[in-house]
């Protein structure tokens, strides 16, 4: 009987760790008037160094392909 109890406790701990991010997100989403992480800008409106680098790389590849 101790084996069943031990497995139950271990599975409960694993399940708690697996669903903790979901519970945290639900908590944050319901906290501030359905704004999950406060007032955030829509995707793509804010400048980003990674987006600029990707745009430069795409432009570079297009210019190299266009010259051939």
Residue frames relative to the residue before (quaternion, step in Angstrom):
aa qw qx qy qz dx dy dz
X 1.0000 0.0000 0.0000 0.0000 0.00 0.00 0.00
X 0.6061 0.5640 -0.3573 0.4323 3.58 1.10 -0.58
X 0.6015 0.5629 -0.3613 0.4368 3.59 1.12 -0.61
X 0.6538 0.5082 -0.3108 0.4666 3.59 0.96 -0.85
X 0.6565 0.5069 -0.3066 0.4669 3.58 0.95 -0.85
X 0.6588 0.5120 -0.3037 0.4601 3.57 0.96 -0.85
X 0.6517 0.4980 -0.3112 0.4801 3.57 0.97 -0.85
X 0.6288 0.5360 -0.3333 0.4541 3.60 1.01 -0.81
X 0.6680 0.4945 -0.3040 0.4657 3.59 0.91 -0.89
X 0.6590 0.5004 -0.3126 0.4665 3.59 0.92 -0.87
X 0.6687 0.4887 -0.3041 0.4707 3.60 0.92 -0.85
X 0.6217 0.5309 -0.3415 0.4637 3.61 1.05 -0.66
X 0.6516 0.5032 -0.3107 0.4751 3.60 0.99 -0.80
X 0.6547 0.5024 -0.3098 0.4722 3.59 0.94 -0.87
X 0.6634 0.4950 -0.3069 0.4697 3.60 0.91 -0.86
X 0.6300 0.5277 -0.3363 0.4599 3.59 1.00 -0.74
X 0.6714 0.4833 -0.2965 0.4771 3.58 0.95 -0.84
X 0.6602 0.5180 -0.3143 0.4439 3.60 1.02 -0.75
X 0.7730 0.3547 -0.1885 0.4911 3.59 0.95 -0.80
X 0.4078 0.7223 -0.4718 0.2991 3.61 1.21 0.07
X 0.6589 0.4934 -0.3476 0.4491 3.70 0.83 -0.75
X 0.6322 0.5233 -0.3353 0.4626 3.59 1.02 -0.73
X 0.6625 0.4989 -0.3041 0.4689 3.57 0.93 -0.83
X 0.6345 0.5232 -0.3259 0.4664 3.58 1.03 -0.76
X 0.6571 0.5023 -0.3155 0.4652 3.59 0.94 -0.86
X 0.6486 0.5027 -0.3232 0.4714 3.60 0.91 -0.84
X 0.6308 0.5279 -0.3295 0.4636 3.60 1.01 -0.78
X 0.6965 0.4610 -0.2790 0.4739 3.59 0.83 -0.95
X 0.6482 0.5342 -0.3248 0.4348 3.60 1.02 -0.76
X 0.7340 0.4031 -0.2358 0.4931 3.57 0.95 -0.77
X 0.5310 0.6739 -0.3910 0.3332 3.60 1.22 -0.24
X 0.8356 0.1701 -0.0410 0.5207 3.61 0.67 -1.10
X 0.7437 -0.4391 0.2509 0.4371 3.58 0.31 1.25
X 0.6921 -0.5075 0.2585 0.4434 3.57 0.86 1.00
X 0.4948 0.5657 -0.4834 0.4487 3.59 1.10 0.61
X 0.3696 -0.7871 0.4311 0.2407 3.60 -0.23 1.20
X 0.8196 0.0710 -0.0240 0.5681 3.61 0.89 -0.78
X 0.7184 -0.4110 0.2412 0.5068 3.56 0.98 0.81
X 0.6885 -0.4362 0.3508 0.4610 3.55 -1.23 -0.33
X 0.0208 0.7982 -0.5988 0.0620 3.55 -0.51 1.20
X 0.5145 -0.6291 0.4822 0.3272 3.55 -1.21 0.51
X 0.5752 -0.5711 0.4413 0.3851 3.57 -1.14 0.51
X 0.6292 -0.5621 0.3838 0.3753 3.54 -1.17 0.61
X 0.8048 0.3013 -0.2283 0.4576 3.55 -0.95 0.90
X 0.6158 0.5729 -0.3562 0.4070 3.61 1.18 -0.23
X 0.7033 0.4375 -0.2717 0.4901 3.57 1.09 -0.53
X 0.5087 -0.6502 0.4600 0.3270 3.60 -1.00 0.75
X 0.0384 -0.7960 0.6039 -0.0103 3.53 -1.07 0.76
X 0.4922 -0.6640 0.4773 0.2985 3.57 -0.95 0.86
X 0.6463 0.5162 -0.3268 0.4573 3.58 1.01 -0.72
X 0.6474 0.5032 -0.3226 0.4729 3.60 0.98 -0.78
X 0.6427 0.5137 -0.3253 0.4661 3.58 0.99 -0.80
X 0.6529 0.5089 -0.3127 0.4659 3.58 0.96 -0.84
X 0.6534 0.5045 -0.3139 0.4691 3.60 0.98 -0.80
X 0.6462 0.5108 -0.3221 0.4667 3.60 0.98 -0.79
X 0.6436 0.5102 -0.3209 0.4716 3.59 1.00 -0.78
X 0.6542 0.5076 -0.3153 0.4637 3.59 0.98 -0.83
X 0.6503 0.5009 -0.3178 0.4745 3.60 0.96 -0.81
X 0.6512 0.5072 -0.3155 0.4682 3.58 0.95 -0.84
X 0.6351 0.5305 -0.3222 0.4597 3.59 1.01 -0.83
X 0.6719 0.4852 -0.2996 0.4726 3.60 0.87 -0.92
X 0.6545 0.5081 -0.3191 0.4600 3.60 0.92 -0.84
X 0.6662 0.4939 -0.3170 0.4602 3.58 0.96 -0.79
X 0.6485 0.5061 -0.3177 0.4716 3.61 1.04 -0.70
X 0.6615 0.4881 -0.3109 0.4769 3.59 1.00 -0.75
X 0.6601 0.5335 -0.2965 0.4379 3.58 1.04 -0.80
X 0.6489 0.5357 -0.3199 0.4354 3.61 1.11 -0.61
X 0.6482 0.5420 -0.3284 0.4221 3.59 1.11 -0.53
